[in-house]
């Protein structure tokens, strides 16, 4: 079921990821020190890595540090679910939560926590996965570090950071490599992670109701395919409606069988005699979908799905989707 961010009362959670040295700490320092009027609880891997001036920490127990701008900082020495549990008990002291993963982490297990743990899922909702990428070194990392690819593939928002260190031709090339893996994410070119915080925080990018608001071109044709890369995006579209009796079993079966290889999937499809769009998205085997947002009276009803993953068989996915045509 989809949840409306305004009414569900859940705490929005941003997962902040990015390969070692890309600039996550710079972004975190900005969030923790800027006077933005919001209060964030920040869960970090090792508090020592952040390099925040000690005088910012006004009161600390073993795992929770309160900053003088109203933010709270926690270290993930323990389990994410346990720390989330502790934060939920303190709700009201902060507006949103940021989870920073280590530079070598795959963001998937963190993202999945918000779907698979009942207590966490009841109290908090995944807002967006934000990935900081190093413009100078990303090309190399995409060749030798599978984690770097996963972090790009999972992202809802990507900061292409250190843009001042490379030529504009190189920036265009790196952006092309990112788009070949993930054509869906919002992308910002940054220096020292200088970006308006509302471009990365509280985006509702993971909220089904907002897919079209956040990604207005989601239904546009995409030509991003990278046939030699292990992780790639595959999109398929039908100019028209799909039969829910065929589509639902197909998408469920596909995500169950290929779930480990499907990093992210999203889609907006038209069902016959249904005035609203059916919108879904998933992480590995976990799917979330609902009808929402009317098709316009004169709007062409186009059904479109996008899968980002590794070892995906493009022909099989396209044929399977085509067989769902109403």
MIKEMI-919923 format. One record per residue: residue number from 1; y, x, z of N, C-alpha, C in turn. Coordinates in nm, 3 decimals. Last residue first. Example, Ala and Ser with C-alpha at 12.3 -4.5 7.8 and 13.67 -1.06 7.14 Angstrom:
2
2;-0.225;1.285;0.708;-0.106;1.367;0.714;0.003;1.290;0.787
1;-0.569;1.319;0.780;-0.450;1.230;0.780;-0.330;1.320;0.780
# end
This chain:
326
326;-0.558;-0.313;-2.286;-0.585;-0.457;-2.274;-0.610;-0.515;-2.413
325;-0.720;-0.003;-2.245;-0.618;-0.082;-2.317;-0.656;-0.229;-2.313
324;-0.904;0.161;-2.142;-0.850;0.061;-2.050;-0.749;-0.030;-2.118
323;-0.958;0.351;-2.329;-1.058;0.243;-2.315;-1.011;0.134;-2.218
322;-0.755;0.531;-2.280;-0.746;0.447;-2.401;-0.842;0.328;-2.390
321;-0.855;0.662;-2.059;-0.737;0.577;-2.042;-0.726;0.480;-2.160
320;-1.070;0.797;-2.179;-1.094;0.702;-2.070;-0.977;0.607;-2.050
319;-0.935;0.959;-2.363;-1.027;0.855;-2.410;-1.051;0.750;-2.304
318;-0.788;1.124;-2.187;-0.719;1.039;-2.284;-0.809;0.926;-2.335
317;-0.998;1.247;-2.045;-0.898;1.166;-1.973;-0.827;1.072;-2.071
316;-1.134;1.380;-2.252;-1.204;1.278;-2.172;-1.104;1.187;-2.100
315;-0.935;1.557;-2.346;-0.993;1.456;-2.436;-1.058;1.343;-2.356
314;-0.884;1.721;-2.119;-0.779;1.635;-2.175;-0.839;1.523;-2.260
313;-1.031;1.790;-1.835;-1.070;1.772;-1.975;-0.976;1.670;-2.038
312;-0.912;2.036;-1.612;-0.915;1.895;-1.651;-0.946;1.884;-1.801
311;-0.892;2.278;-1.474;-1.018;2.243;-1.541;-1.026;2.096;-1.579
310;-0.651;2.156;-1.238;-0.719;2.267;-1.306;-0.851;2.215;-1.364
309;-0.356;1.945;-1.272;-0.474;2.000;-1.205;-0.533;2.115;-1.282
308;-0.194;1.647;-1.294;-0.169;1.790;-1.284;-0.289;1.849;-1.210
307;-0.154;1.367;-1.504;-0.242;1.438;-1.410;-0.204;1.586;-1.412
306;0.002;1.062;-1.565;0.015;1.208;-1.570;-0.077;1.267;-1.464
305;0.026;0.770;-1.770;-0.033;0.840;-1.657;-0.013;0.990;-1.676
304;0.177;0.466;-1.870;0.174;0.611;-1.879;0.113;0.671;-1.753
303;0.249;0.197;-2.079;0.167;0.243;-1.966;0.149;0.393;-1.979
302;0.529;0.004;-2.157;0.453;0.125;-2.189;0.376;0.165;-2.064
301;0.688;-0.255;-2.282;0.593;-0.229;-2.173;0.503;-0.112;-2.215
300;1.027;-0.238;-2.351;0.894;-0.217;-2.406;0.799;-0.184;-2.291
299;1.244;-0.492;-2.228;1.192;-0.355;-2.218;1.052;-0.349;-2.279
298;1.369;-0.726;-2.207;1.351;-0.676;-2.344;1.290;-0.536;-2.344
297;1.347;-0.760;-1.927;1.313;-0.871;-2.018;1.285;-0.819;-2.159
296;1.186;-0.487;-1.750;1.304;-0.555;-1.805;1.262;-0.659;-1.909
295;0.946;-0.530;-1.497;0.974;-0.480;-1.631;1.098;-0.556;-1.681
294;1.038;-0.510;-1.149;1.009;-0.586;-1.270;1.028;-0.502;-1.395
293;0.898;-0.353;-0.881;1.000;-0.334;-0.985;0.964;-0.405;-1.114
292;0.546;-0.320;-0.823;0.684;-0.314;-0.776;0.778;-0.305;-0.895
291;0.217;-0.296;-0.696;0.307;-0.349;-0.800;0.448;-0.354;-0.742
290;0.068;0.020;-0.598;0.120;-0.113;-0.568;0.199;-0.163;-0.688
289;-0.127;0.289;-0.449;-0.068;0.217;-0.561;-0.027;0.076;-0.523
288;-0.268;0.598;-0.393;-0.183;0.496;-0.332;-0.117;0.422;-0.447
287;-0.556;0.798;-0.334;-0.472;0.724;-0.427;-0.393;0.619;-0.351
286;-0.708;1.104;-0.290;-0.637;0.996;-0.219;-0.540;0.929;-0.315
285;-0.821;1.324;-0.393;-0.897;1.199;-0.404;-0.826;1.080;-0.342
284;-0.529;1.484;-0.482;-0.675;1.500;-0.485;-0.743;1.363;-0.495
283;-0.300;1.243;-0.439;-0.320;1.384;-0.405;-0.471;1.401;-0.396
282;-0.123;1.004;-0.646;-0.233;1.053;-0.566;-0.226;1.201;-0.542
281;0.029;0.687;-0.723;0.027;0.832;-0.723;-0.081;0.880;-0.628
280;0.135;0.407;-0.925;0.041;0.474;-0.834;0.072;0.622;-0.830
279;0.253;0.086;-1.001;0.288;0.227;-0.982;0.186;0.290;-0.888
278;0.285;-0.167;-1.224;0.192;-0.113;-1.125;0.217;0.038;-1.119
277;0.578;-0.371;-1.260;0.504;-0.250;-1.294;0.401;-0.221;-1.186
276;0.564;-0.734;-1.284;0.604;-0.608;-1.219;0.521;-0.491;-1.271
275;0.456;-0.952;-1.414;0.594;-0.915;-1.446;0.636;-0.781;-1.387
274;0.157;-0.981;-1.564;0.212;-0.929;-1.438;0.354;-0.882;-1.468
273;0.020;-1.045;-1.796;0.065;-1.155;-1.709;0.116;-1.107;-1.573
272;-0.144;-0.727;-1.799;-0.114;-0.855;-1.864;-0.074;-0.961;-1.760
271;0.026;-0.445;-1.657;-0.091;-0.534;-1.659;-0.051;-0.664;-1.729
270;0.140;-0.121;-1.719;0.167;-0.264;-1.736;0.036;-0.340;-1.738
269;0.196;0.160;-1.499;0.124;0.088;-1.604;0.159;-0.060;-1.602
268;0.265;0.479;-1.417;0.328;0.347;-1.417;0.263;0.272;-1.531
267;0.145;0.749;-1.211;0.140;0.664;-1.328;0.218;0.536;-1.306
266;0.024;1.070;-1.113;0.121;0.961;-1.101;0.107;0.874;-1.223
265;-0.139;1.323;-0.921;-0.137;1.231;-1.035;-0.037;1.121;-1.006
264;-0.219;1.661;-0.835;-0.131;1.544;-0.822;-0.155;1.454;-0.942
263;-0.463;1.802;-0.860;-0.369;1.833;-0.753;-0.276;1.715;-0.729
262;-0.788;1.768;-0.922;-0.662;1.697;-0.950;-0.567;1.722;-0.835
261;-1.013;1.893;-0.829;-0.937;1.962;-0.934;-0.806;1.893;-0.967
260;-1.117;1.717;-0.640;-1.083;1.854;-0.597;-0.997;1.928;-0.700
259;-1.152;1.478;-0.811;-1.051;1.491;-0.707;-1.016;1.633;-0.666
258;-1.328;1.402;-1.000;-1.252;1.523;-1.028;-1.148;1.553;-0.922
257;-1.447;1.177;-0.873;-1.531;1.280;-0.934;-1.454;1.411;-0.951
256;-1.228;1.030;-0.772;-1.340;1.065;-0.685;-1.419;1.183;-0.741
255;-1.063;1.001;-0.992;-1.012;1.078;-0.877;-1.124;1.111;-0.779
254;-1.233;0.853;-1.163;-1.180;0.983;-1.205;-1.135;1.065;-1.085
253;-1.275;0.619;-1.015;-1.388;0.707;-1.044;-1.339;0.847;-1.080
252;-1.015;0.512;-1.012;-1.086;0.542;-0.886;-1.198;0.643;-0.910
251;-0.963;0.477;-1.282;-0.880;0.572;-1.206;-0.947;0.609;-1.075
250;-1.170;0.289;-1.348;-1.159;0.418;-1.417;-1.080;0.519;-1.332
249;-1.129;0.065;-1.185;-1.252;0.145;-1.167;-1.240;0.283;-1.232
248;-0.863;0.000;-1.295;-0.884;0.033;-1.152;-1.014;0.111;-1.130
247;-0.903;-0.053;-1.575;-0.820;0.059;-1.529;-0.852;0.099;-1.385
246;-1.055;-0.285;-1.601;-1.110;-0.157;-1.649;-1.035;-0.039;-1.590
245;-0.905;-0.476;-1.480;-1.050;-0.475;-1.451;-1.116;-0.346;-1.500
244;-0.651;-0.442;-1.589;-0.676;-0.393;-1.453;-0.825;-0.386;-1.418
243;-0.591;-0.321;-1.903;-0.669;-0.423;-1.834;-0.701;-0.374;-1.693
242;-0.255;-0.242;-1.998;-0.393;-0.202;-1.971;-0.460;-0.314;-1.890
241;-0.017;-0.283;-2.270;-0.073;-0.313;-2.139;-0.215;-0.258;-2.124
240;0.181;-0.037;-2.450;0.135;-0.172;-2.420;0.067;-0.179;-2.286
239;0.110;0.234;-2.568;0.226;0.148;-2.598;0.182;0.005;-2.575
238;-0.006;0.452;-2.336;-0.047;0.341;-2.421;0.077;0.256;-2.442
237;-0.038;0.805;-2.280;0.034;0.678;-2.271;-0.022;0.577;-2.370
236;-0.088;1.087;-2.071;-0.139;0.996;-2.174;-0.061;0.867;-2.165
235;-0.069;1.434;-1.992;-0.015;1.298;-1.983;-0.072;1.216;-2.098
234;-0.152;1.697;-1.791;-0.199;1.617;-1.903;-0.136;1.480;-1.888
233;-0.065;2.025;-1.695;-0.042;1.882;-1.683;-0.092;1.814;-1.810
232;-0.266;2.283;-1.540;-0.179;2.230;-1.644;-0.157;2.082;-1.620
231;-0.408;2.584;-1.448;-0.347;2.461;-1.398;-0.253;2.410;-1.506
230;-0.479;2.778;-1.631;-0.585;2.712;-1.557;-0.532;2.582;-1.496
229;-0.344;2.791;-1.962;-0.329;2.805;-1.817;-0.436;2.726;-1.746
228;-0.359;2.744;-2.225;-0.427;2.865;-2.178;-0.418;2.878;-2.027
227;-0.221;2.517;-2.286;-0.366;2.512;-2.300;-0.434;2.636;-2.245
226;0.001;2.328;-2.159;-0.019;2.472;-2.160;-0.169;2.491;-2.167
225;0.244;2.094;-2.246;0.101;2.124;-2.233;0.087;2.275;-2.240
224;0.480;1.862;-2.248;0.449;1.987;-2.177;0.298;2.004;-2.165
223;0.609;1.653;-2.355;0.534;1.738;-2.449;0.491;1.867;-2.378
222;0.635;1.310;-2.270;0.647;1.450;-2.229;0.560;1.535;-2.320
221;0.837;1.023;-2.310;0.726;1.105;-2.360;0.744;1.249;-2.313
220;0.942;0.857;-2.010;0.969;0.920;-2.140;0.848;1.003;-2.183
219;0.894;0.765;-1.759;0.826;0.695;-1.868;0.854;0.755;-2.006
218;1.053;0.933;-1.602;0.907;0.937;-1.586;0.836;0.872;-1.704
217;1.321;0.960;-1.593;1.257;0.986;-1.724;1.105;0.985;-1.713
216;1.392;0.908;-1.328;1.418;0.804;-1.428;1.349;0.831;-1.562
215;1.285;0.977;-1.052;1.245;1.034;-1.181;1.266;0.932;-1.291
214;1.395;0.829;-0.850;1.401;0.975;-0.839;1.373;1.039;-0.974
213;1.349;0.571;-0.944;1.485;0.611;-0.905;1.497;0.763;-0.907
212;1.075;0.569;-0.990;1.165;0.556;-1.105;1.308;0.593;-1.071
211;0.979;0.610;-0.727;0.942;0.702;-0.836;1.041;0.693;-0.951
210;1.028;0.451;-0.509;1.139;0.532;-0.557;1.103;0.618;-0.678
209;0.809;0.320;-0.427;0.923;0.238;-0.467;1.033;0.321;-0.532
208;0.642;0.525;-0.344;0.618;0.463;-0.473;0.739;0.384;-0.521
207;0.763;0.819;-0.216;0.759;0.676;-0.194;0.746;0.607;-0.329
206;0.801;1.079;-0.248;0.661;1.038;-0.235;0.650;0.888;-0.215
205;1.070;1.106;-0.249;1.001;1.132;-0.375;0.856;1.086;-0.369
204;1.264;1.070;-0.058;1.171;0.959;-0.085;1.093;0.980;-0.214
203;1.433;1.270;0.024;1.438;1.232;-0.118;1.358;1.105;-0.147
202;1.497;1.425;0.253;1.502;1.279;0.254;1.521;1.224;0.113
201;1.619;1.720;0.090;1.571;1.650;0.209;1.590;1.499;0.195
200;1.721;1.819;-0.149;1.586;1.859;-0.108;1.531;1.776;0.008
199;1.968;1.718;-0.191;1.885;1.737;-0.311;1.741;1.773;-0.274
198;2.096;1.721;0.046;2.037;1.592;0.008;1.960;1.601;-0.124
197;2.192;1.979;0.058;2.070;1.949;0.131;2.011;1.814;0.092
196;2.282;2.140;-0.242;2.315;2.035;-0.145;2.188;1.990;-0.073
195;2.198;2.485;-0.234;2.179;2.356;-0.299;2.222;2.250;-0.199
194;2.126;2.801;-0.237;2.246;2.720;-0.218;2.231;2.593;-0.301
193;1.930;2.998;-0.226;1.892;2.859;-0.194;2.014;2.769;-0.172
192;2.043;3.227;-0.337;2.037;3.214;-0.190;2.010;3.069;-0.147
191;2.094;3.032;-0.615;2.110;3.166;-0.562;2.121;3.151;-0.411
190;1.894;2.811;-0.827;1.977;2.843;-0.710;1.988;2.994;-0.687
189;1.830;2.533;-1.023;1.843;2.680;-1.026;1.938;2.719;-0.912
188;1.607;2.272;-0.957;1.743;2.323;-0.935;1.739;2.475;-0.945
187;1.420;1.998;-1.073;1.433;2.143;-1.067;1.580;2.182;-1.051
186;1.184;1.755;-0.983;1.326;1.783;-0.999;1.344;1.934;-0.984
185;0.861;1.748;-1.155;0.948;1.779;-1.040;1.095;1.789;-1.079
184;0.706;1.704;-1.383;0.760;1.590;-1.309;0.866;1.626;-1.207
183;0.565;1.898;-1.512;0.680;1.843;-1.584;0.756;1.738;-1.502
182;0.414;2.172;-1.417;0.462;2.050;-1.351;0.586;1.996;-1.423
181;0.331;2.364;-1.602;0.243;2.327;-1.491;0.283;2.193;-1.432
180;0.539;2.374;-1.779;0.403;2.364;-1.835;0.304;2.323;-1.727
179;0.754;2.413;-1.610;0.738;2.282;-1.673;0.600;2.263;-1.734
178;0.721;2.685;-1.550;0.711;2.584;-1.443;0.682;2.447;-1.503
177;0.766;2.795;-1.800;0.635;2.815;-1.736;0.613;2.712;-1.625
176;1.034;2.719;-1.837;0.931;2.668;-1.929;0.792;2.682;-1.869
175;1.153;2.872;-1.640;1.156;2.726;-1.626;1.052;2.662;-1.717
174;1.113;3.120;-1.753;1.043;3.088;-1.628;1.041;2.936;-1.607
173;1.285;3.094;-1.977;1.142;3.119;-1.996;1.063;3.080;-1.872
172;1.534;3.057;-1.858;1.480;2.952;-1.945;1.329;2.969;-1.961
171;1.555;3.303;-1.725;1.553;3.178;-1.648;1.493;3.065;-1.731
170;1.566;3.476;-1.943;1.450;3.482;-1.854;1.439;3.354;-1.771
169;1.816;3.399;-2.041;1.697;3.384;-2.127;1.570;3.386;-2.042
168;1.982;3.473;-1.835;1.965;3.329;-1.860;1.847;3.304;-1.952
167;1.824;3.729;-1.632;1.911;3.683;-1.741;1.889;3.534;-1.765
166;1.817;3.745;-1.268;1.754;3.751;-1.401;1.851;3.697;-1.506
165;1.942;3.712;-1.028;1.876;3.841;-1.051;1.815;3.853;-1.190
164;2.039;3.463;-0.981;2.138;3.566;-1.013;2.073;3.698;-1.051
163;1.830;3.310;-0.896;1.868;3.296;-1.038;1.968;3.403;-1.080
162;1.697;3.285;-0.661;1.730;3.422;-0.706;1.768;3.421;-0.855
161;1.485;2.995;-0.736;1.579;3.073;-0.656;1.594;3.215;-0.711
160;1.443;2.697;-0.820;1.420;2.823;-0.891;1.525;2.919;-0.838
159;1.310;2.465;-0.621;1.429;2.549;-0.628;1.389;2.677;-0.700
158;1.174;2.152;-0.697;1.155;2.297;-0.708;1.292;2.365;-0.709
157;1.017;1.866;-0.571;1.146;1.932;-0.595;1.118;2.082;-0.599
156;0.754;1.812;-0.562;0.840;1.703;-0.608;0.978;1.759;-0.643
155;0.474;2.029;-0.628;0.613;2.005;-0.587;0.671;1.876;-0.643
154;0.221;2.108;-0.696;0.235;2.002;-0.596;0.377;1.953;-0.577
153;0.253;2.319;-0.872;0.189;2.196;-0.919;0.214;2.080;-0.824
152;0.363;2.519;-0.714;0.443;2.462;-0.823;0.386;2.326;-0.862
151;0.147;2.566;-0.544;0.276;2.528;-0.485;0.368;2.466;-0.591
150;-0.051;2.645;-0.721;-0.067;2.520;-0.646;0.068;2.471;-0.594
149;0.058;2.892;-0.803;0.040;2.782;-0.899;0.029;2.648;-0.828
148;0.044;3.033;-0.566;0.176;3.012;-0.626;0.169;2.898;-0.727
147;-0.231;3.047;-0.523;-0.148;2.967;-0.431;-0.013;2.934;-0.493
146;-0.326;3.224;-0.714;-0.352;3.081;-0.733;-0.266;2.993;-0.642
145;-0.174;3.490;-0.844;-0.181;3.421;-0.714;-0.202;3.271;-0.734
144;-0.142;3.612;-1.092;-0.236;3.672;-0.997;-0.251;3.597;-0.865
143;0.025;3.461;-1.259;-0.093;3.528;-1.317;-0.192;3.568;-1.210
142;0.225;3.374;-1.100;0.144;3.271;-1.165;0.019;3.331;-1.227
141;0.341;3.617;-1.032;0.262;3.546;-0.932;0.175;3.437;-0.994
140;0.479;3.682;-1.268;0.368;3.768;-1.221;0.278;3.692;-1.124
139;0.666;3.470;-1.271;0.575;3.491;-1.385;0.455;3.574;-1.343
138;0.815;3.508;-1.032;0.722;3.396;-1.046;0.621;3.417;-1.159
137;1.006;3.703;-0.987;0.865;3.741;-0.976;0.766;3.629;-1.005
136;1.261;3.591;-1.028;1.232;3.727;-1.076;1.082;3.755;-1.084
135;1.268;3.343;-0.910;1.289;3.353;-1.056;1.246;3.489;-1.110
134;1.053;3.215;-0.686;1.131;3.336;-0.708;1.146;3.360;-0.859
133;1.079;2.886;-0.555;1.013;2.980;-0.646;1.108;3.096;-0.674
132;1.005;2.653;-0.311;1.103;2.757;-0.349;1.028;2.860;-0.433
131;0.930;2.313;-0.318;0.880;2.448;-0.340;0.994;2.540;-0.380
130;0.870;2.031;-0.128;0.976;2.113;-0.186;0.925;2.256;-0.197
129;0.738;1.717;-0.133;0.697;1.857;-0.125;0.804;1.938;-0.199
128;0.856;1.438;0.060;0.856;1.519;-0.062;0.795;1.655;-0.031
127;0.761;1.265;0.263;0.883;1.233;0.189;0.886;1.309;0.055
126;0.500;1.112;0.424;0.536;1.227;0.344;0.652;1.190;0.254
125;0.579;0.950;0.729;0.537;0.941;0.589;0.585;1.065;0.514
124;0.455;0.862;1.058;0.535;0.944;0.967;0.489;0.922;0.824
123;0.293;0.688;1.202;0.424;0.725;1.258;0.514;0.794;1.157
122;0.059;0.645;1.065;0.129;0.528;1.118;0.272;0.562;1.160
121;-0.024;0.903;1.006;0.016;0.815;0.897;0.093;0.693;0.945
120;-0.096;0.991;1.260;0.015;1.056;1.191;0.068;0.965;1.082
119;-0.310;0.814;1.305;-0.195;0.816;1.396;-0.073;0.878;1.329
118;-0.490;0.872;1.086;-0.435;0.738;1.109;-0.308;0.742;1.194
117;-0.492;1.113;0.847;-0.491;1.095;0.993;-0.418;0.965;1.026
116;-0.457;1.096;0.570;-0.592;1.084;0.626;-0.594;1.068;0.777
115;-0.194;1.121;0.496;-0.270;1.008;0.443;-0.399;0.987;0.520
114;-0.094;1.342;0.608;-0.015;1.220;0.628;-0.084;1.097;0.571
113;-0.266;1.542;0.530;-0.266;1.502;0.671;-0.198;1.367;0.690
112;-0.205;1.606;0.269;-0.311;1.507;0.293;-0.314;1.458;0.437
111;-0.014;1.806;0.297;0.025;1.676;0.241;-0.078;1.569;0.275
110;-0.179;2.007;0.398;-0.067;1.958;0.479;-0.027;1.820;0.431
109;-0.358;2.049;0.188;-0.409;1.999;0.316;-0.298;1.946;0.406
108;-0.165;2.132;-0.026;-0.246;2.009;-0.030;-0.295;1.962;0.107
107;-0.031;2.374;-0.029;0.033;2.261;0.041;-0.055;2.136;0.051
106;-0.184;2.669;0.054;-0.192;2.560;-0.042;-0.133;2.438;0.029
105;-0.003;2.958;0.165;-0.075;2.833;0.189;-0.075;2.743;0.067
104;0.134;3.189;0.176;0.004;3.195;0.109;-0.071;3.063;0.118
103;0.362;3.142;0.320;0.377;3.174;0.178;0.246;3.174;0.103
102;0.295;2.857;0.531;0.305;3.002;0.507;0.312;3.025;0.357
101;0.519;2.570;0.533;0.385;2.630;0.525;0.401;2.781;0.507
100;0.719;2.379;0.740;0.718;2.497;0.653;0.577;2.555;0.652
99;0.815;2.054;0.757;0.700;2.141;0.786;0.706;2.257;0.689
98;1.059;1.861;0.909;1.033;1.955;0.800;0.915;2.042;0.843
97;1.147;1.523;0.982;1.066;1.642;1.015;1.051;1.728;0.889
96;1.434;1.336;1.104;1.331;1.367;1.005;1.261;1.497;1.045
95;1.594;1.286;1.325;1.593;1.189;1.215;1.477;1.212;1.117
94;1.534;1.303;1.683;1.557;1.363;1.552;1.540;1.257;1.445
93;1.487;1.161;1.906;1.564;1.284;1.924;1.594;1.351;1.791
92;1.335;0.964;1.809;1.464;0.922;1.861;1.552;1.044;1.884
91;1.025;1.089;1.939;1.103;1.028;1.830;1.229;0.964;1.886
90;0.853;1.222;2.097;0.996;1.252;2.118;1.082;1.182;2.014
89;0.608;1.148;2.008;0.644;1.104;2.143;0.792;1.128;2.173
88;0.608;1.285;1.771;0.619;1.138;1.765;0.658;1.083;1.902
87;0.563;1.542;1.860;0.695;1.507;1.807;0.714;1.356;1.804
86;0.295;1.532;1.933;0.396;1.561;2.035;0.535;1.521;1.989
85;0.183;1.481;1.680;0.163;1.387;1.790;0.269;1.405;1.899
84;0.244;1.713;1.552;0.304;1.588;1.504;0.297;1.483;1.614
83;0.078;1.882;1.698;0.223;1.900;1.708;0.295;1.774;1.661
82;-0.172;1.782;1.618;-0.135;1.782;1.760;0.016;1.794;1.777
81;-0.166;1.824;1.344;-0.177;1.686;1.394;-0.134;1.680;1.541
80;-0.152;2.105;1.328;-0.042;2.022;1.277;-0.047;1.881;1.337
79;-0.241;2.296;1.612;-0.283;2.214;1.501;-0.168;2.123;1.458
78;-0.057;2.587;1.705;-0.163;2.489;1.723;-0.186;2.412;1.594
77;0.137;2.721;1.611;0.027;2.805;1.660;-0.091;2.712;1.677
76;0.379;2.644;1.458;0.242;2.597;1.434;0.146;2.706;1.479
75;0.657;2.580;1.664;0.574;2.677;1.592;0.435;2.620;1.576
74;0.955;2.390;1.607;0.823;2.405;1.670;0.747;2.513;1.595
73;1.288;2.296;1.681;1.200;2.387;1.607;1.067;2.401;1.680
72;1.533;2.053;1.615;1.425;2.098;1.704;1.336;2.190;1.622
71;1.890;2.011;1.598;1.758;2.027;1.538;1.659;2.078;1.642
70;2.138;2.007;1.710;2.057;1.887;1.727;1.919;1.898;1.664
69;2.260;2.243;1.692;2.309;2.139;1.599;2.218;2.017;1.604
68;2.138;2.413;1.871;2.260;2.346;1.917;2.318;2.249;1.814
67;1.783;2.340;1.885;1.897;2.413;1.833;2.025;2.340;1.873
66;1.501;2.379;2.087;1.608;2.289;2.044;1.730;2.371;2.001
65;1.162;2.436;2.032;1.292;2.499;2.055;1.399;2.402;2.008
64;0.832;2.428;2.145;0.944;2.350;2.092;1.075;2.416;2.130
63;0.630;2.570;2.265;0.625;2.551;2.121;0.747;2.482;2.062
62;0.698;2.623;2.536;0.605;2.710;2.464;0.614;2.693;2.312
61;1.048;2.546;2.528;0.922;2.556;2.603;0.827;2.632;2.510
60;1.391;2.623;2.540;1.263;2.638;2.471;1.148;2.626;2.568
59;1.714;2.552;2.447;1.616;2.528;2.553;1.480;2.535;2.490
58;1.875;2.655;2.247;1.937;2.616;2.373;1.836;2.586;2.483
57;1.915;2.888;2.011;1.808;2.820;2.082;1.859;2.784;2.221
56;2.120;3.032;1.917;2.106;2.896;1.865;2.004;2.817;1.945
55;2.101;3.281;2.019;2.194;3.191;2.088;2.192;3.050;2.029
54;1.925;3.416;1.850;1.874;3.360;1.975;1.970;3.261;2.039
53;1.934;3.339;1.506;1.998;3.404;1.621;1.954;3.336;1.749
52;1.624;3.340;1.341;1.741;3.262;1.381;1.801;3.332;1.503
51;1.401;3.438;1.205;1.516;3.524;1.226;1.640;3.444;1.260
50;1.157;3.335;1.131;1.277;3.267;1.085;1.402;3.352;1.104
49;0.937;3.459;1.234;0.971;3.485;1.094;1.109;3.434;1.058
48;0.902;3.364;1.492;0.960;3.495;1.474;1.005;3.523;1.332
47;0.761;3.129;1.465;0.904;3.120;1.492;0.973;3.252;1.465
46;0.548;3.066;1.216;0.572;3.162;1.322;0.721;3.162;1.347
45;0.552;2.820;1.079;0.428;2.890;1.108;0.444;2.987;1.224
44;0.735;2.531;1.201;0.722;2.655;1.123;0.596;2.728;1.166
43;0.884;2.229;1.185;0.758;2.290;1.227;0.739;2.413;1.139
42;1.175;2.086;1.298;1.119;2.180;1.200;0.994;2.243;1.256
41;1.349;1.795;1.305;1.246;1.869;1.377;1.179;1.957;1.273
40;1.697;1.750;1.258;1.566;1.774;1.201;1.474;1.838;1.304
39;1.961;1.535;1.244;1.880;1.613;1.339;1.739;1.626;1.281
38;2.272;1.563;1.068;2.137;1.508;1.082;2.062;1.593;1.182
37;2.512;1.693;1.040;2.514;1.564;1.109;2.378;1.498;1.121
36;2.533;1.938;0.936;2.511;1.829;0.840;2.505;1.693;0.907
35;2.619;2.231;0.965;2.663;2.115;1.040;2.654;1.992;0.949
34;2.348;2.464;0.945;2.460;2.390;0.887;2.494;2.268;0.971
33;2.120;2.568;1.063;2.250;2.612;1.114;2.367;2.532;1.058
32;1.888;2.469;0.953;1.896;2.477;1.099;2.034;2.514;1.150
31;1.929;2.488;0.680;1.906;2.356;0.739;1.930;2.360;0.890
30;1.956;2.765;0.655;2.067;2.677;0.620;2.050;2.541;0.688
29;1.702;2.849;0.731;1.818;2.891;0.811;1.938;2.801;0.782
28;1.554;2.738;0.519;1.537;2.687;0.656;1.656;2.724;0.743
27;1.642;2.900;0.308;1.666;2.756;0.304;1.657;2.696;0.445
26;1.548;3.147;0.397;1.691;3.129;0.370;1.726;2.980;0.372
25;1.274;3.098;0.402;1.344;3.123;0.528;1.495;3.105;0.513
24;1.215;3.073;0.128;1.199;2.957;0.219;1.279;2.975;0.347
23;1.221;3.273;-0.062;1.347;3.230;-0.003;1.337;3.108;0.088
22;1.005;3.416;-0.155;1.080;3.335;-0.253;1.213;3.287;-0.196
21;0.839;3.562;0.014;0.961;3.625;-0.036;1.045;3.541;-0.130
20;0.541;3.405;-0.081;0.604;3.505;0.006;0.729;3.562;-0.060
19;0.603;3.085;-0.242;0.529;3.209;-0.223;0.610;3.307;-0.138
18;0.636;2.768;-0.078;0.688;2.869;-0.170;0.621;3.002;-0.139
17;0.746;2.465;0.090;0.648;2.567;0.056;0.710;2.664;-0.044
16;0.785;2.207;0.310;0.857;2.315;0.244;0.759;2.430;0.218
15;0.764;1.867;0.324;0.681;1.988;0.330;0.751;2.095;0.246
14;0.931;1.633;0.519;0.941;1.718;0.400;0.851;1.839;0.421
13;0.890;1.308;0.635;0.847;1.447;0.652;0.859;1.520;0.519
12;1.049;1.039;0.808;1.024;1.110;0.682;0.991;1.257;0.706
11;0.892;0.817;1.027;0.972;0.940;1.023;0.944;1.011;0.889
10;0.915;0.463;0.959;0.839;0.588;0.973;0.932;0.708;0.962
9;1.022;0.214;0.919;1.050;0.279;1.046;0.976;0.410;1.065
8;1.009;0.059;0.694;0.882;0.089;0.761;0.901;0.166;0.891
7;1.248;0.002;0.569;1.199;-0.093;0.667;1.076;-0.046;0.742
6;1.325;0.200;0.391;1.427;0.141;0.477;1.366;0.063;0.592
5;1.105;0.275;0.245;1.158;0.371;0.341;1.260;0.307;0.436
4;0.830;0.062;0.213;0.973;0.078;0.184;1.034;0.169;0.289
3;0.515;0.163;0.097;0.602;0.132;0.211;0.746;0.148;0.167
2;0.223;0.045;-0.071;0.350;0.118;-0.070;0.434;0.074;0.048
1;-0.121;0.084;0.000;0.000;0.000;0.000;0.125;0.087;0.000
# end
